[in-house]
Amino acid sequence: MSVVSTPLPTRRTLSPRWAYVLVAAVIGLALFASGTPSPLYGIYRQLWGFSPVVLTLVYATYAFGVLTTLVLAGRVSDDVGRRPVLLVALGTLMGSTILFMLADSVVWLFAARAVQGLATGLALGAASAALLDLHPRRDAAGVGLTNGVVSAGGMGLGVLVSSTLVQWLPAPRVLPYVALLLLFAIAFAGAKAMPEPVEGRRPLRLTAERPSVPPVVRRPFVLAALGVVSSWTIGGLFLSLGPQLGASLFHTTNHLVAGVSVFALAGMGATAQLLFRRSAPWLGASAGSVALAAGMLIVVAASATESSALLLIGSLVGGGGFGVAFLGALRALSAAIPSAHRAQVMSAFYIVAYSSISLPAVLAGVLVTPLGLATTFELFGSMIAALALVVAFEAWRTRPRGAIPA
């Protein structure tokens, strides 16, 4: 008697192009999730009566979680594959949204933000690597542009969508996270269908990346570090305290109006990267930093004069400068890193980046009670503007010989 074997059904997989779109969307969605709680912080404070310091510590918990995972497990997808890591990260992010839905005290917020940060770091590490794996030409500059645009755009959309749901629909502490959970579930289903770009997997190892900057990279690293300090400090400040400043200057309790400055900053950051993507890295870092400084000085003037129009203009100008300056500095650094030192240098870069997005926000939270919200923004805005001008001068001074601005 002959036995006829039936072939096992093969798993349907996405094409490389759609897989590239998927992992880019995962990066954007992770940053979308980071901005989702921002419009709700005022509601949380009214319910549970915590101080601005606690508010910024809740925000910083997320940033420290991202940093911890990037340093300890940033390369884990090199060993076990991109797809399994993305599935674990997206599953954990779904769990963090459930924690937000169930939150009935500030302790729950700390727990939800910690889990969200750890999972986001895992997702960003695997998705960023998968972008380069799946790019048809493995073009690092194109991948960097994609990463920057979806990151800034995702953060802005997260604030905008969350503000809209909080303002116009019932159950404001639940519905934004229901929408987020649905988006994560769709991304999870997509990740199950994506091809695995990593071959020859190895056993799982959690090895901390030792940050180091070899001498040949120190000059561009200093420039990129100053650029990320000036730009990401703004992001942390706006995400944690920006809606409060918007509510104060617009004289409104409307969450959508209060969060418009955050959306303007992030949305213009994404748009500017697309518009000026062909600029020389040194020119982007220099001109973008000048625009960043100008935007922050306009925000300072808005705070001093209680002008909502100036706040919106400053957010747009500063956001454009933030996007171009960050992209230019990062491209200049990426081009200078020898391949043998890429992991160590980028670990050092991420330490600077996530320290910049968290520590200044915590310090602002400490100062806002004795100084007031307006004075705090004036102080930090002036300091960021001064630092951005230093970056602009340094980028101009160290430009390649014979370089002429286009």
Protein Blocks (a to p, Z undefined) as FASTA:
>chain_A
ZZddddddddddddfklmmmmmmmmmmmmmmmmmmmmmmmmmmmmmnopafklmmmmmmm
mmmmmmmmmmmmmmmmmmnojklmmmmmmmmmmmmmmmmmmpcbfklmmmmmmmmmmmmm
mmmmmmmmmmmmmpmnlpaklmmmmmmmmmmmmmmmmmmmmmmmmmmmghkllmmmmmmm
mmmmmmmmmmmmpccfbghiaddddddddddddfklmmmmmmmmmmmmmmmmmmmmmmmm
mmmmmmmmnopabfklmmmmmmmmmmmmmmmmmmmmmgcfklmmmmmmmmmmmmmmmmmm
mmmnopaklmmmmmmmmmmmmmmmmmmmmmmmmmmpcfklmmmmmmmmmmmmmmmmmmmm
mmmmmmmmmnojklmmmmmmmmmmmmmmmmmmmmmmmgcehiacZZ
